[in-house]
């Protein structure tokens, strides 16, 4: 039995890639949901909402976390969740021999899932979704107003474990743009590299290519030049180098095992490690930001706050008046 | 030609103690000094209130400073009505202060970032400017700063680097400038004062007794709460966010002990290397940190003003009831 895991930062074409696997005859289960995407996000509900979310909660971890520390798979709180994940996957695999899933933050908890796969004795394959980090960042900003800088850092935090945790396993890098531009070629690549024997009929494939793929829905096109030129990029200059390297892998110019990739990756990783303490401090500041925001939101939602509306109005107007008279006095003195 | 002395350095670095030392040498600090404060400075700030509150604060507002900008001269070169007015005011103020003395000094922790402004002021007066940069182990400054403001150690280190030492060195290049170590001043004030007097070629302005009073009565070892060593600096986790602090501290220590001078090739070339590193690797990331810090400050201010408002205090009982109900409901739901 085979499990195909689609990983990558959100807004990187993970949904489209997951859908393309379906067109190739891989089963996605019947629990897929989607709300952020016009055409569905193909995210397995049980995986993302039930398991991944709780794993993050159990470890007091968020998908925004800047830490790259190893997940302690034998963490006490994770044992129950692991049993749950095994049962869920087992259930999915009863109906099919090839199951694919994608879920937010899977890239950050690969050791957990790999432990699950080991228990079930299934072959795991990884599809790493690659998109220009700037394009993904703009897409995020459109949805939730996130800073470009933050999304670029997130891109690094997802790609590093996605590459390092899938070493020596069957994996492929798929570029979102390439999938949109030449779907047949990319699907062929996936088929050969992931050993998916021809399962689907041509009709399924055609449906995906001609009906599902919609270049219009891709809102952001960024080139490597844009990436270099954008001011936010100075916060995470590694993005450019890592993206260029992975782009070559996605074009099959170099392989993960090639010396060129290995030495380049080692350099990138060293550079990243030097800057990591700074990124961690950014996270500290962001966590503080979130907690302050939550406090203010909590106050504004409370009944006491709403009830005191007339009182606050009065207080504010009194204050404004006092301020004005103070300024007037200052002017008179001057 | 009259003489102006500027005391530069991070807040909580012993700038007040050094300023008091200069006054023992006969340099006048004016009679509009800010009163002592039991938390910040039980023995006085040695800050001229007119200069600190009326000029420097307004200049900071007028140029809208950020951490990201390394070179400030551009901001001051642009025509700015507010700055012109402030300059006129500052010129007048300085003339008044210099009316009764030939040796006038002032200090304010904000000065380092706005040195170009003051240098413009000096240019339009017949005065010679001199600079005293106070050096303290950044970790000691950061801990002391944390004690009075509650700021993170990381932020304290960032301030040491970005707000004070880097601009102080950058903008005093080629001028009469001396680096004074606070620790050295505490250990042997006689030696340090003699060193300063020699360096600036000061005549005997004050009674020798003054120095005695300063050394025996003013300097108080008990008020020096934090004494971190270079070893502490190397090993403290917060310093990983500002690794340049270590290199710069080492370099500045050599200046403070007269091993090298500002004009020496050793200093100039090392400084150039450090500044290049600063601009290429760190300044943008620090800029992003500042963006988030500013947002946090805004939230904190909002929360503070809510907590201080009359409606908030009046609804205390209501809030108490609401909170209890909420906690109860949460427990019930679980």
Interface residues (C-beta under 8 A of the other chain):
Chain A: X147 X149 X231 X234 X235 X274 X275 X277 X278 X279 X281 X282 X284 X285 X286 X288 X289 X292 X293 X295 X296 X299 X302 X303 X304 X305 X307 X308 X311 X312 X315
Chain B: X152 X154 X237 X240 X241 X243 X281 X282 X283 X284 X285 X287 X288 X289 X291 X292 X293 X295 X296 X299 X300 X302 X303 X306 X309 X310 X311 X312 X314 X315 X318 X319 X322
